[in-house]
């Protein structure tokens, strides 16, 4: 693959991801792992293992990106996470 083709490919990927927003989940001292996992499965349509991994990342790193997408899809999800007592925001 030539350099010209490689650069063109990278631009296309950035264009596809450029207008995506992300829900970031933050660590807190209130919610249990089980509650976080169950909420991510229910609200963000995570598989249980994926939700568990996100919960551990949040616990040890302080935050984790849990869902990407268009703003119109993320707003209700983020609201549901907040309603469940989790700390989250759309970036």
Secondary structure, DSSP 8 states (H G I E B T S, - for coil): --HHHHHHHHHHHHHHHHT-EEEEEE--SSS-HHHHHHHHHHHH---HHHHHHHHHHHHHHSEEEEEEE-HHHHHHHHHHHHHTT-EEEE-
